Amino acid sequence: MKEPRIFHHWPGDHTKCPLCTGHEDKPCILVPIVGTEGDGVVQCQPVHVACILNNVRLVGDDRIGVLIAAAAPLDPPIRDFRQGEQGKPLIIE
């Protein structure tokens, strides 16, 4: 898989970042939108690099891992696949 290209300027079409809902002129990457693949092309959504780095969480263990980027505290919180103390699921807030 190729590394994502970092664009140093936000697109000028007033598209909003799905994490901060802003469109400030900050570095961004294009994130593929699931289900839009076809003929070797996929639709993408620009997302601020800082928003991803500040909001991403790993859910899972060393066999199955999913990265989730949430704009606000998740409600309900993410339940981790691993077990915490006393066998209760870990909760990420």
MMTF fields as JSON, N, C-alpha, C and O atoms, coordinates in Angstrom:
{
  "mmtfVersion": "1.0.0",
  "mmtfProducer": "UNKNOWN",
  "numBonds": 371,
  "numAtoms": 372,
  "numGroups": 93,
  "numChains": 1,
  "numModels": 1,
  "chainsPerModel": [1],
  "groupsPerChain": [93],
  "chainIdList": ["A"],
  "bondAtomList": [4, 2, 8, 6, 12, 10, 16, 14, 20, 18, 24, 22, 28, 26, 32, 30, 36, 34, 40, 38, 44, 42, 48, 46, 52, 50, 56, 54, 60, 58, 64, 62, 68, 66, 72, 70, 76, 74, 80, 78, 84, 82, 88, 86, 92, 90, 96, 94, 100, 98, 104, 102, 108, 106, 112, 110, 116, 114, 120, 118, 124, 122, 128, 126, 132, 130, 136, 134, 140, 138, 144, 142, 148, 146, 152, 150, 156, 154, 160, 158, 164, 162, 168, 166, 172, 170, 176, 174, 180, 178, 184, 182, 188, 186, 192, 190, 196, 194, 200, 198, 204, 202, 208, 206, 212, 210, 216, 214, 220, 218, 224, 222, 228, 226, 232, 230, 236, 234, 240, 238, 244, 242, 248, 246, 252, 250, 256, 254, 260, 258, 264, 262, 268, 266, 272, 270, 276, 274, 280, 278, 284, 282, 288, 286, 292, 290, 296, 294, 300, 298, 304, 302, 308, 306, 312, 310, 316, 314, 320, 318, 324, 322, 328, 326, 332, 330, 336, 334, 340, 338, 344, 342, 348, 346, 352, 350, 356, 354, 360, 358, 364, 362, 368, 366],
  "bondOrderList": [1, 1, 1, 1, 1, 1, 1, 1, 1, 1, 1, 1, 1, 1, 1, 1, 1, 1, 1, 1, 1, 1, 1, 1, 1, 1, 1, 1, 1, 1, 1, 1, 1, 1, 1, 1, 1, 1, 1, 1, 1, 1, 1, 1, 1, 1, 1, 1, 1, 1, 1, 1, 1, 1, 1, 1, 1, 1, 1, 1, 1, 1, 1, 1, 1, 1, 1, 1, 1, 1, 1, 1, 1, 1, 1, 1, 1, 1, 1, 1, 1, 1, 1, 1, 1, 1, 1, 1, 1, 1, 1, 1],
  "groupList": [{"groupName": "MET", "atomNameList": ["N", "CA", "C", "O"], "elementList": ["N", "C", "C", "O"], "formalChargeList": [0, 0, 0, 0], "bondAtomList": [1, 0, 2, 1, 3, 2], "bondOrderList": [1, 1, 2], "singleLetterCode": "M", "chemCompType": "L-PEPTIDE LINKING"}, {"groupName": "LYS", "atomNameList": ["N", "CA", "C", "O"], "elementList": ["N", "C", "C", "O"], "formalChargeList": [0, 0, 0, 0], "bondAtomList": [1, 0, 2, 1, 3, 2], "bondOrderList": [1, 1, 2], "singleLetterCode": "K", "chemCompType": "L-PEPTIDE LINKING"}, {"groupName": "GLU", "atomNameList": ["N", "CA", "C", "O"], "elementList": ["N", "C", "C", "O"], "formalChargeList": [0, 0, 0, 0], "bondAtomList": [1, 0, 2, 1, 3, 2], "bondOrderList": [1, 1, 2], "singleLetterCode": "E", "chemCompType": "L-PEPTIDE LINKING"}, {"groupName": "PRO", "atomNameList": ["N", "CA", "C", "O"], "elementList": ["N", "C", "C", "O"], "formalChargeList": [0, 0, 0, 0], "bondAtomList": [1, 0, 2, 1, 3, 2], "bondOrderList": [1, 1, 2], "singleLetterCode": "P", "chemCompType": "L-PEPTIDE LINKING"}, {"groupName": "ARG", "atomNameList": ["N", "CA", "C", "O"], "elementList": ["N", "C", "C", "O"], "formalChargeList": [0, 0, 0, 0], "bondAtomList": [1, 0, 2, 1, 3, 2], "bondOrderList": [1, 1, 2], "singleLetterCode": "R", "chemCompType": "L-PEPTIDE LINKING"}, {"groupName": "ILE", "atomNameList": ["N", "CA", "C", "O"], "elementList": ["N", "C", "C", "O"], "formalChargeList": [0, 0, 0, 0], "bondAtomList": [1, 0, 2, 1, 3, 2], "bondOrderList": [1, 1, 2], "singleLetterCode": "I", "chemCompType": "L-PEPTIDE LINKING"}, {"groupName": "PHE", "atomNameList": ["N", "CA", "C", "O"], "elementList": ["N", "C", "C", "O"], "formalChargeList": [0, 0, 0, 0], "bondAtomList": [1, 0, 2, 1, 3, 2], "bondOrderList": [1, 1, 2], "singleLetterCode": "F", "chemCompType": "L-PEPTIDE LINKING"}, {"groupName": "HIS", "atomNameList": ["N", "CA", "C", "O"], "elementList": ["N", "C", "C", "O"], "formalChargeList": [0, 0, 0, 0], "bondAtomList": [1, 0, 2, 1, 3, 2], "bondOrderList": [1, 1, 2], "singleLetterCode": "H", "chemCompType": "L-PEPTIDE LINKING"}, {"groupName": "TRP", "atomNameList": ["N", "CA", "C", "O"], "elementList": ["N", "C", "C", "O"], "formalChargeList": [0, 0, 0, 0], "bondAtomList": [1, 0, 2, 1, 3, 2], "bondOrderList": [1, 1, 2], "singleLetterCode": "W", "chemCompType": "L-PEPTIDE LINKING"}, {"groupName": "GLY", "atomNameList": ["N", "CA", "C", "O"], "elementList": ["N", "C", "C", "O"], "formalChargeList": [0, 0, 0, 0], "bondAtomList": [1, 0, 2, 1, 3, 2], "bondOrderList": [1, 1, 2], "singleLetterCode": "G", "chemCompType": "PEPTIDE LINKING"}, {"groupName": "ASP", "atomNameList": ["N", "CA", "C", "O"], "elementList": ["N", "C", "C", "O"], "formalChargeList": [0, 0, 0, 0], "bondAtomList": [1, 0, 2, 1, 3, 2], "bondOrderList": [1, 1, 2], "singleLetterCode": "D", "chemCompType": "L-PEPTIDE LINKING"}, {"groupName": "THR", "atomNameList": ["N", "CA", "C", "O"], "elementList": ["N", "C", "C", "O"], "formalChargeList": [0, 0, 0, 0], "bondAtomList": [1, 0, 2, 1, 3, 2], "bondOrderList": [1, 1, 2], "singleLetterCode": "T", "chemCompType": "L-PEPTIDE LINKING"}, {"groupName": "CYS", "atomNameList": ["N", "CA", "C", "O"], "elementList": ["N", "C", "C", "O"], "formalChargeList": [0, 0, 0, 0], "bondAtomList": [1, 0, 2, 1, 3, 2], "bondOrderList": [1, 1, 2], "singleLetterCode": "C", "chemCompType": "L-PEPTIDE LINKING"}, {"groupName": "LEU", "atomNameList": ["N", "CA", "C", "O"], "elementList": ["N", "C", "C", "O"], "formalChargeList": [0, 0, 0, 0], "bondAtomList": [1, 0, 2, 1, 3, 2], "bondOrderList": [1, 1, 2], "singleLetterCode": "L", "chemCompType": "L-PEPTIDE LINKING"}, {"groupName": "VAL", "atomNameList": ["N", "CA", "C", "O"], "elementList": ["N", "C", "C", "O"], "formalChargeList": [0, 0, 0, 0], "bondAtomList": [1, 0, 2, 1, 3, 2], "bondOrderList": [1, 1, 2], "singleLetterCode": "V", "chemCompType": "L-PEPTIDE LINKING"}, {"groupName": "GLN", "atomNameList": ["N", "CA", "C", "O"], "elementList": ["N", "C", "C", "O"], "formalChargeList": [0, 0, 0, 0], "bondAtomList": [1, 0, 2, 1, 3, 2], "bondOrderList": [1, 1, 2], "singleLetterCode": "Q", "chemCompType": "L-PEPTIDE LINKING"}, {"groupName": "ALA", "atomNameList": ["N", "CA", "C", "O"], "elementList": ["N", "C", "C", "O"], "formalChargeList": [0, 0, 0, 0], "bondAtomList": [1, 0, 2, 1, 3, 2], "bondOrderList": [1, 1, 2], "singleLetterCode": "A", "chemCompType": "L-PEPTIDE LINKING"}, {"groupName": "ASN", "atomNameList": ["N", "CA", "C", "O"], "elementList": ["N", "C", "C", "O"], "formalChargeList": [0, 0, 0, 0], "bondAtomList": [1, 0, 2, 1, 3, 2], "bondOrderList": [1, 1, 2], "singleLetterCode": "N", "chemCompType": "L-PEPTIDE LINKING"}],
  "groupTypeList": [0, 1, 2, 3, 4, 5, 6, 7, 7, 8, 3, 9, 10, 7, 11, 1, 12, 3, 13, 12, 11, 9, 7, 2, 10, 1, 3, 12, 5, 13, 14, 3, 5, 14, 9, 11, 2, 9, 10, 9, 14, 14, 15, 12, 15, 3, 14, 7, 14, 16, 12, 5, 13, 17, 17, 14, 4, 13, 14, 9, 10, 10, 4, 5, 9, 14, 13, 5, 16, 16, 16, 16, 3, 13, 10, 3, 3, 5, 4, 10, 6, 4, 15, 9, 2, 15, 9, 1, 3, 13, 5, 5, 2],
  "groupIdList": [1, 2, 3, 4, 5, 6, 7, 8, 9, 10, 11, 12, 13, 14, 15, 16, 17, 18, 19, 20, 21, 22, 23, 24, 25, 26, 27, 28, 29, 30, 31, 32, 33, 34, 35, 36, 37, 38, 39, 40, 41, 42, 43, 44, 45, 46, 47, 48, 49, 50, 51, 52, 53, 54, 55, 56, 57, 58, 59, 60, 61, 62, 63, 64, 65, 66, 67, 68, 69, 70, 71, 72, 73, 74, 75, 76, 77, 78, 79, 80, 81, 82, 83, 84, 85, 86, 87, 88, 89, 90, 91, 92, 93],
  "secStructList": [7, 7, 7, 7, 7, 7, 5, 1, 1, 7, 7, 6, 6, 7, 7, 7, 7, 6, 6, 6, 7, 7, 7, 7, 1, 7, 7, 3, 3, 3, 3, 3, 7, 6, 6, 7, 7, 5, 6, 6, 5, 7, 7, 3, 3, 3, 3, 3, 2, 2, 2, 2, 2, 2, 2, 3, 3, 3, 3, 3, 7, 1, 1, 1, 3, 3, 3, 3, 3, 7, 1, 1, 7, 7, 1, 1, 7, 3, 3, 3, 3, 3, 3, 7, 4, 4, 4, 7, 3, 3, 3, 3, 7],
  "xCoordList": [0.838, 0.0, 0.89, 1.878, 0.534, 1.291, 0.959, -0.148, 1.943, 1.682, 0.769, 0.874, -0.136, -1.036, -0.265, 0.714, -0.707, -0.101, -0.676, -1.893, 0.205, -0.242, -0.324, 0.657, -1.498, -1.704, -1.497, -2.064, -0.71, -0.376, -1.458, -1.407, -2.443, -3.545, -4.876, -4.998, -5.863, -7.215, -7.845, -7.58, -8.682, -9.343, -10.174, -10.714, -10.271, -10.958, -12.454, -13.078, -13.062, -14.494, -15.384, -16.563, -14.858, -15.589, -16.071, -17.008, -15.438, -15.707, -15.301, -14.268, -16.108, -15.818, -15.092, -15.374, -14.16, -13.489, -14.535, -15.248, -14.642, -15.653, -15.367, -16.249, -14.161, -13.825, -14.015, -14.542, -13.588, -13.718, -14.813, -15.154, -15.359, -16.389, -15.916, -16.728, -14.622, -14.067, -13.473, -13.421, -13.029, -12.355, -11.158, -10.873, -10.452, -9.271, -8.194, -8.115, -7.374, -6.302, -5.127, -4.137, -5.255, -4.236, -3.941, -4.742, -2.792, -2.479, -3.586, -4.19, -3.836, -4.877, -4.457, -3.511, -5.176, -5.03, -6.415, -7.429, -6.443, -7.708, -7.952, -7.136, -9.069, -9.416, -10.463, -11.506, -10.2, -11.173, -12.506, -12.547, -13.592, -14.941, -15.349, -15.4, -15.636, -16.007, -17.247, -18.213, -17.208, -18.358, -18.392, -19.327, -17.365, -17.368, -16.331, -16.055, -15.755, -14.732, -15.359, -16.472, -14.638, -15.107, -14.142, -13.703, -13.804, -12.916, -11.572, -11.017, -11.049, -9.754, -9.764, -8.704, -10.954, -11.092, -11.938, -12.854, -11.632, -12.419, -12.646, -11.753, -13.842, -14.112, -13.438, -13.333, -12.985, -12.282, -12.832, -13.46, -12.582, -12.984, -11.715, -10.932, -11.484, -10.329, -10.542, -11.643, -9.471, -9.494, -8.203, -7.125, -8.308, -7.106, -6.2, -6.674, -4.906, -3.942, -3.984, -3.998, -4.003, -4.028, -5.277, -5.211, -6.413, -7.651, -7.519, -7.97, -6.907, -6.71, -5.784, -6.098, -4.65, -3.663, -4.193, -3.836, -5.028, -5.544, -6.762, -7.12, -7.401, -8.656, -8.675, -9.69, -7.605, -7.628, -7.434, -6.652, -8.146, -8.049, -7.982, -8.602, -7.232, -7.149, -8.069, -7.983, -8.941, -9.845, -9.512, -9.469, -9.279, -8.985, -7.756, -7.333, -7.183, -5.976, -4.958, -5.091, -3.926, -2.875, -3.298, -2.562, -4.458, -4.947, -5.929, -5.902, -6.799, -7.814, -7.736, -7.908, -7.483, -7.415, -8.147, -8.035, -8.89, -9.614, -9.254, -9.334, -8.86, -8.613, -9.899, -10.546, -10.259, -11.469, -11.078, -10.399, -11.494, -11.264, -12.628, -13.509, -12.793, -14.073, -13.894, -12.924, -14.817, -14.73, -15.027, -14.532, -15.811, -16.203, -16.182, -16.114, -16.238, -16.319, -17.456, -18.564, -17.166, -18.154, -19.223, -18.924, -20.461, -21.566, -22.456, -23.122, -22.506, -21.808, -20.32, -19.912, -19.506, -18.075, -17.775, -18.586, -16.617, -16.194, -15.91, -15.246, -16.399, -16.07, -14.955, -15.072, -13.888, -12.713, -12.94, -13.676, -12.297, -12.408, -11.649, -11.98, -10.636, -9.843, -10.61, -11.566, -10.183, -10.827, -9.998, -8.775, -10.645, -9.975, -9.966, -10.016, -9.902, -9.895, -11.182, -12.262, -11.061, -12.208, -13.06, -14.264, -12.448, -13.161, -14.135, -14.872, -14.164, -15.079, -14.457, -13.24, -15.266, -14.698, -14.049, -14.532, -12.952, -12.314, -13.208, -13.839, -13.262, -14.048, -13.108, -12.366, -13.143, -12.31, -13.187, -14.234, -12.774, -13.565, -12.751, -13.244],
  "yCoordList": [-1.166, 0.0, 1.238, 1.304, 2.207, 3.454, 4.33, 4.282, 5.14, 6.109, 7.189, 7.561, 7.699, 8.745, 10.018, 10.347, 10.713, 11.991, 13.066, 13.186, 13.84, 14.943, 16.194, 16.603, 16.794, 18.041, 19.171, 19.136, 20.152, 21.223, 22.285, 23.137, 22.239, 23.205, 22.471, 21.479, 22.967, 22.411, 22.758, 23.838, 21.87, 22.19, 23.47, 23.762, 24.208, 25.495, 25.434, 26.473, 24.248, 24.136, 24.139, 23.797, 24.512, 24.584, 23.229, 23.159, 22.142, 20.827, 20.862, 21.435, 20.25, 20.266, 18.99, 17.899, 19.153, 18.012, 17.256, 17.876, 15.936, 15.2, 15.124, 14.753, 15.466, 15.386, 16.707, 16.724, 17.818, 19.116, 19.983, 21.026, 19.576, 20.271, 21.631, 22.454, 21.862, 23.105, 22.898, 21.777, 23.979, 23.892, 24.839, 25.485, 24.91, 25.758, 25.266, 24.074, 26.177, 25.854, 25.246, 25.921, 23.952, 23.188, 21.925, 21.535, 21.271, 20.033, 18.992, 18.862, 18.254, 17.238, 16.044, 16.118, 14.949, 13.789, 13.457, 13.876, 12.704, 12.24, 10.828, 9.937, 10.613, 9.323, 8.664, 9.26, 7.436, 6.749, 6.532, 6.251, 6.666, 6.449, 5.019, 4.642, 4.235, 2.833, 2.732, 3.473, 1.798, 1.547, 2.366, 2.246, 3.211, 4.046, 3.584, 4.294, 2.399, 1.901, 1.443, 0.916, 1.648, 1.178, 1.547, 2.694, 0.593, 0.808, 1.403, 2.246, 0.963, 1.436, 2.835, 3.419, 3.385, 4.74, 4.661, 3.843, 5.507, 5.567, 7.037, 7.87, 7.341, 8.697, 8.89, 7.95, 10.11, 10.394, 11.649, 12.493, 11.746, 12.896, 13.494, 12.764, 14.805, 15.399, 15.433, 15.704, 15.155, 15.181, 15.841, 15.501, 16.79, 17.43, 16.389, 15.535, 16.46, 15.54, 15.66, 14.647, 16.879, 17.085, 16.485, 15.954, 16.561, 15.984, 14.472, 13.896, 13.835, 12.39, 12.058, 11.198, 12.73, 12.421, 12.695, 11.981, 13.704, 14.049, 13.232, 13.229, 12.542, 11.868, 10.368, 9.722, 9.803, 8.39, 7.516, 7.85, 6.403, 5.424, 4.04, 3.801, 3.132, 1.755, 0.91, 0.932, 0.172, -0.728, -2.128, -2.392, -3.02, -4.391, -4.895, -4.339, -5.955, -6.523, -6.703, -6.11, -7.525, -7.669, -8.522, -8.602, -9.159, -9.952, -9.174, -9.256, -8.416, -7.627, -6.215, -5.999, -5.274, -3.895, -2.987, -3.131, -2.061, -1.087, 0.29, 0.54, 1.179, 2.556, 3.345, 3.274, 4.09, 4.91, 6.337, 6.588, 7.271, 8.69, 9.316, 9.298, 9.865, 10.449, 11.931, 12.334, 12.732, 14.176, 14.606, 15.638, 13.847, 14.192, 12.912, 11.819, 13.027, 11.807, 10.931, 11.405, 9.67, 8.757, 8.422, 8.192, 8.397, 8.082, 7.08, 7.465, 5.828, 5.294, 5.127, 5.126, 4.986, 4.813, 3.528, 2.601, 3.481, 2.29, 1.174, 1.392, -0.002, -1.155, -1.925, -2.304, -2.142, -2.807, -4.316, -4.836, -5.024, -6.47, -7.146, -8.266, -6.472, -7.046, -6.966, -6.202, -7.753, -7.743, -6.935, -7.069, -6.112, -5.322, -6.058, -7.286, -5.286, -5.879, -6.639, -6.212, -7.762, -8.579, -9.014, -9.22, -9.156, -9.659, -8.704, -9.104, -7.438, -6.458, -5.883, -5.707, -5.584, -4.98, -3.633, -2.863, -3.366, -2.065, -1.025, -1.309, 0.157, 1.233, 2.389, 2.85, 2.847, 3.958, 5.184, 5.174, 6.241, 7.47, 8.6, 9.723],
  "zCoordList": [0.0, 0.0, 0.0, 0.731, -0.816, -0.872, 0.32, 0.856, 0.733, 1.783, 1.236, 0.067, 2.08, 1.59, 1.275, 1.944, 0.273, -0.085, 0.829, 0.975, 1.436, 2.279, 1.423, 0.802, 1.396, 0.676, 1.68, 2.772, 1.33, 2.267, 2.377, 3.265, 1.473, 1.501, 1.395, 0.675, 2.116, 2.068, 0.727, 0.198, 0.15, -1.12, -0.997, 0.069, -2.055, -2.028, -2.224, -2.439, -2.159, -2.454, -1.208, -1.303, -0.061, 1.208, 1.704, 2.499, 1.241, 1.809, 3.274, 3.619, 4.142, 5.575, 6.001, 5.505, 6.921, 7.535, 8.362, 9.15, 8.201, 8.951, 10.447, 11.221, 10.865, 12.284, 13.023, 14.136, 12.409, 13.095, 12.487, 13.045, 11.374, 10.585, 10.073, 9.651, 10.11, 9.577, 8.199, 7.693, 7.603, 6.306, 6.286, 5.277, 7.441, 7.543, 6.594, 6.294, 6.13, 5.189, 5.945, 6.229, 6.269, 6.982, 6.185, 5.335, 6.446, 5.731, 5.893, 6.958, 4.807, 4.824, 3.981, 3.196, 4.157, 3.285, 2.747, 3.306, 1.66, 1.101, 1.609, 1.374, 2.307, 2.879, 1.985, 1.718, 1.517, 0.653, 1.361, 2.559, 0.608, 1.13, 0.777, -0.394, 1.812, 1.618, 0.744, 0.926, -0.213, -1.07, -2.347, -3.138, -2.558, -3.764, -4.787, -5.754, -4.579, -5.485, -6.798, -6.817, -7.885, -9.174, -10.273, -10.354, -11.121, -12.261, -11.838, -12.542, -10.688, -10.225, -9.644, -9.421, -9.394, -8.851, -7.581, -7.492, -6.602, -5.381, -5.018, -5.175, -4.536, -4.071, -2.718, -1.931, -2.452, -1.209, -0.537, -1.176, 0.757, 1.569, 2.167, 2.776, 2.012, 2.672, 4.185, 4.663, 4.929, 6.392, 6.847, 6.36, 7.786, 8.321, 8.975, 9.725, 8.695, 9.294, 10.824, 11.524, 11.337, 12.788, 13.422, 14.531, 12.735, 13.27, 13.412, 14.403, 12.434, 12.513, 13.666, 14.489, 13.734, 14.768, 16.171, 17.108, 16.334, 17.653, 18.076, 19.254, 17.141, 17.46, 17.198, 17.457, 16.703, 16.346, 17.583, 18.473, 17.629, 18.702, 18.064, 17.028, 18.68, 18.222, 19.081, 20.309, 18.436, 19.131, 18.671, 17.469, 19.596, 19.24, 19.947, 20.96, 19.407, 19.976, 18.874, 17.803, 19.123, 18.123, 16.932, 15.949, 16.996, 15.865, 15.017, 13.789, 15.673, 14.97, 15.521, 16.721, 14.663, 15.114, 14.154, 12.936, 14.702, 13.906, 14.434, 15.637, 13.541, 13.936, 13.757, 12.712, 14.779, 14.732, 15.049, 16.045, 14.219, 14.485, 14.752, 13.892, 15.941, 16.322, 16.604, 17.247, 16.129, 16.301, 17.725, 18.176, 18.421, 19.788, 20.617, 20.055, 21.93, 22.739, 22.229, 21.979, 22.083, 21.52, 22.548, 23.72, 22.101, 22.976, 22.26, 21.299, 22.666, 23.823, 23.529, 22.367, 24.582, 24.369, 23.609, 23.593, 22.988, 22.247, 23.233, 24.246, 22.949, 23.786, 23.086, 21.921, 23.818, 23.277, 23.282, 24.12, 22.333, 22.262, 23.403, 23.793, 23.937, 25.018, 26.324, 26.457, 27.269, 28.571, 29.556, 29.596, 30.338, 31.356, 32.68, 32.733, 33.735, 35.07, 35.329, 34.92, 36.008, 36.418, 35.232, 35.38, 34.052, 32.892, 32.245, 31.344, 32.677, 32.087, 30.818, 30.764, 29.788, 28.556, 28.855, 29.686, 28.166, 28.291, 27.623, 26.605, 28.183, 27.592, 27.279, 28.147, 26.053, 25.609, 25.554, 24.905, 26.228, 26.2, 25.668, 25.568]
}
